[in-house]
């Protein structure tokens, strides 16, 4: 009987180092995406709405030309600038039927909220219930 052969990962060498670095990298990426997702918010103020976080902006109600809920939204688009990973899509994207949009998608629950201004289209995906709430609050402000 000879000595048992151990897999390379158990014998030391570079494999444990690479496995450890991979695990650390994955943990760092998860933490970064969690931080990015938590830093986003949409506030409905007296004169406009504010989206906080990367690619955030302020929109005056007087600049809004169209506000509606979207029951469908293309799942395939072209990222022009931004972040897209799993369910988090934030930045400038191009979609067939919509063209260039500023997208804030943190939850894929429908409906999405479309805010069309004189300068750009903004699509918000904060979750179906939150999007309906934002729509109701903003529609009341725009109607005034």
Protein Blocks (a to p, Z undefined) as FASTA:
>chain_A
ZZddddfklngpjllmmmmmmmmmmmmmmmmmmmmmmmgccdddfkbccdedehiacddf
klpmbdcddfbdcfbdcdfbdcdehjbccdjdddehklpaddddfbfcdcddddddfkbc
cdddebjklmmmmmmmmmmmmmZZ
